[in-house]
Amino acid sequence: MSQNLEENKKNAIEFYRMSYEGNPSKAVELYVGNEYIQHNPLVGDGTQPFIEYFEKMAKEFSDKSIEFVRAVAEDNLVALHTHQKWPENEEYVTMDFFRFDEKGKIIEHWDSMQQIPKESANGNTMY
C-alpha cells in the first residue's frame, strides 16, 4: 500500500501538537498504530510512557509553545522542523522524525533538539 504523504504530514503535526499541548492520550488514540517505538532516551518505549512524559510536561511547563516551521514526507517517513518556546525565554529548534505503518499510523519516533543561542556567528536563523 502506498503512503499518502500529505495526510501523513498533517497527522504527524496534529499528533505532535495535541501531545505537546497536553492531550497525549487522545493523540495516541487517533494517530498511533499497534506499536510505538521510541528513540528519545528521555522517554520510555511504547504508548504509556509517551503519554506519561507529555502529561508531566504539560503540568510542569504549561506556558510553552510550538510553531511548526516545515514538514517533509518521503515514503513512510515524516520530518517536522519546529520552533519551541519554553519558560524563561528559552527557545529550541527541534527535528522530529516519524515512521508510519501501512494504515497511515505512527509507529516510530526519533528526535533531536538544540537550544537556540542568543547570538549567531553567521547571522542566519535556525529555520
HELIX and SHEET records of a PDB file:
HELIX    1   1 LEU A    5  TYR A   20  1                                  16    
HELIX    2   2 PRO A   24  TYR A   31  1                                   8    
HELIX    3   3 THR A   47  GLU A   60  1                                  14    
HELIX    4   4 PRO A   87  ASN A   89  5                                   3    
SHEET    1   A 5 VAL A  32  GLN A  38  0                                        
SHEET    2   A 5 ILE A 106  GLN A 115  1                                        
SHEET    3   A 5 GLU A  90  PHE A 100 -1                                        
SHEET    4   A 5 LEU A  77  TRP A  86 -1                                        
SHEET    5   A 5 SER A  65  GLU A  74 -1                                        
END                                                                             
